[in-house]
């Protein structure tokens, strides 16, 4: 993976000749952003093909500059273009308001300061990369390779470039819809990397609900702290599927209120505004204040 400034020109011949890690990975603030402490990168993965270079957004808590000897947990989030800036979101102007929520809860002492890392999806390849298995009709199934991108390319760069707490119990992974599906899958695959999961409005339906069989094979049960939710207006089928997933996790040993939280959000639909409303609860559960 090669990191470069967002505004730098792409030079394919040079990129192809570079090693997996450049000698000095470049961290460049987005000069066009009106959001303080939000830094942006574009990178090229050696593991998955890119239709274009991916965007990664890093939001730092206020304490990062104020406390130079402190290290911080990290929360990796899929569909990163929808998290912070309405100019980049799928629906213009509608985001998770992730930075506003995190700052407010941190200032109130309700969560510990956390670095938020948003990995933008690549559009046409989103379905392939966010699905753990290949569906007979819809394709997909590149989730393990996407997991390698996160674990072998992105996380090492973030840990080298920022003052992070690197252990699994200080590292979260989350997303919504297919992003929730791949978060659960990769958390179960890589519990030594990701110890906290946000599984929001998960696409349990994918590939005939194959994720349920995968979850059922989680023996011994990994030490994961899991947030799970679904809006009641997202469809009766999806509500039933998520309830089934919740009951399966309980049967396998996760304890509600301790290492498992489940919310059926009354009247919530499948969109960024609904996930923004629940993101405060996600942060409180996964990264509680001390």
N, C-alpha and C positions, 0 to 999 in steps of 0.2 A: 504494500500500500504506500502510495506516495502522497504526501500532504503538500498543498501549495496554497498561496493566498487566493481568496475568492476571485479577485480581479485579474489574476495573472493569466496570460495566454496559455492555452494548451499546446504542448510540444510533444506529440506522440513519439517521435524518434527518441527523444531524451528520456521520456517516461519508460519506454521499453527497455532502455539500457540501465536503469537504476536498480539497485538492490531493493529488497522488500522494505527496508528502512533507510531513509536518507540519513546523512550524518547529523544534520541539524533540522529536525522537523519544525516547520514554521507555524507559529501561532499569530494570527492576524485578526484584530478587531474588525468588525464590519462597519466601515466608515459611514455607510448609508443608514445604519440602524439608529432609531431614536430610543432604543432600549439600552440603558447602561448595564455594563458588566456582561453583555452578550457578545460572544466571540464566535466567528464563523470560519470554517475551513471547507475546502473541496479536496477530495482525495480519490485516488484510483486504487481499486482493490486488485490484488494478484489472484484472489481466490474466486471471485465472481465477476463475470463480464459486466461492464457498465455501458448503458446506452450513452451516458455522459458521466462526468465526474460527480460523485455523491456530495451532498452538502451535510456537514455536521455542525451543529450549534451547541455551544457550551455556555451555560449560564452559571455565573459564580455568585455565591451568597455575599452579602455585604461584608461579612466577617473575614472573607478570604484575604482582602487587602489589609484590614484592620488588625488581624492576628497572624503575622507572617510565620510564626512557628507552629501553627495549628494545621492538622490534616483533616480532611473532610470525606464523608461518605459520598458515594456517587449513585445516581439514579439514571440508568440508560432507558430512553423512551423511543419507540418506533414512531413512524410518521412525523418526524421532527419538524417538518415545515408547518404543521398545524398547532404547534405548542405555544409559540411566543408572538409571532409577528403576523398581523392580519394581511400584510402584503404578499406573503408567501403561502398562506393557507389554501387548502383545497376550495373552500368557500370563502371568498374574499371578505376580510374583516372579522371572520369568526374563528377564534382560537380557543385553546384550553386555558388561556390566561395563566399559564403555569408559573411564570416568574412573579406575577402579582400575588398569587396565592401563596407561593413559597415564602416570599418576603414577609407577607402579613403574619403567617403562622410562626415564622422564625422570630420576628420581633415580639410576638406575644409569648414566646417560650413554649409553644405547643409542639414544635418539631425542632430537631437539631438542624443546624445549617447543613445544607446538602448541595452538591454540585449536580446540576441537571444537564444531561447530554442527550440532545435530540438528533436521531439519525434519520434524515429524510429518506422517504421511499423513492424508488426510481421510476415511478409511474407504471409503465407497461409491464415491468418485471415484479411489481409489488406482490401480486398473487403467488408467483412462483417462489419468491424468497420468504414469504410469510407463512408458507404451508409445509408441514413436516412430512406429509405423504403425498403421493401422486394420485389424484382423482382420475378415474377412468374417463370421464367426460370432460373435465375442466383442466386437466394437466396439473401443473404445480409440482411441489415436492422437493424444493431446493432448500428447505429449512435448515438442514444440517450444515450445508455449505455457508449459509448466512450466519449460522452460529459460529462457524470457524472465523468468519470475517470479524465478528464481534470480539471473540475471545483471543484470537491470534494476531489480529491487526489493530483494531480500534482500541480495545482496553489497554494493551501495552503502551500505546501512544499516549492515551490520557494519563495513565499512571506515571509515565516518564515526564510529561509536560506540566502536570499539576500536582499539588500537594494532596494526594488522595489517601484514604484508607483503602488498602488493596484487598483485604480479606473478604470472603463471600458474605459474611454476616453484615458487612458494611456496603454491599454492592447490590443494587436493585435493578430489575428489568421489568418493563411494563409497556402496555399498549392496549388498544381497543380494537374490537372486531377481529380481523385476521391477526392484528398486532397482539391482541390478547391471547389468541390461540398459540402463536409462536412463542410468546413469553412463557406460557405454561410448559410447552414442550421443551424449550431450551433450559428452563429452570430444573426440570426433572432430569434432563440429559447432563447438565453441567452444574450440579448443586455445589461443587467446589469452587465455582466462579460466581454464581448468582444465588444469594441467599434470601432475597426478598423479591416477591413477584406481585405485579399489579395486572390482574387478568380481568379486563373491563369489557363487558358485552362480547364475550368470546364467541367466535364462529365454531361452536361445538359441532355444528352440522357438517363440517367439511369431511369429505370422503367417508360418508356413512357413519359419522361420529367416531371415527377411528381413534381420536384422542382419548376416548374413554377406555379403550383397551390398553392404550399406552400407559395411562394413569394407573390402571389396575395392576400393572406389572411393576409398580414402584416398591420393590422389596429389596433391602430394607427401606423403610420410609425415610426419604432425605429430610434433613433439617431445614425446611423451607418455611418462611413466613409468607402466607398467601392472602392477598386481597382479591375477592371475586365479586362481580356485580352484574346486574342486568336490569334494564328499564322495563317496566311492565307494559309500556306501549311499543316495544320493539317486536312484538309478535308472540302469540301464545306458544308456538313451537320453540322459540328461542328461550322463553322463560322456563318451559319444561326441561329443555336440555341443560340449562345452567343449574336448575334445581337438582337434576340428576347428577351432574358433576359435583355439586356441593355435597350431596349425600354420600357419594362415592369417596370423596376426600375425608369425610368424617368417619366412614367405615374403615378407612385405611389408617386412621389414627390421628389425623389433624384435629385440634381442639378449638371449637368456636370461641372467640374472644381471647384466645391465647396466641395461637399461631395461624389462625384462620378467621377471616371476616367475610361475611356474605351480606350483600345489600340487594334487595329488590327495590329499585328506585321507582316510587309510585308516579305514573304518568310520564316517565322519561322515555324519549325516543332515541334513535340511533344517530346521534350527531355530536359535533364538537361542543355545542352549548351544554348538552346533557353531561358530557364527560368533564367539562370545566366545572360544573356544579358539584361533581363528586370528587374532584381531584383533592380538595382539602381533606376529605375523609381518608383518601388513599394515603396522603402524606402523614397524617396523624397516626395511622395504624402502622405503616412501614418504618417511619423514621420519627418515633415519638421523642419529645423533649425529655431531658433528664431532670 
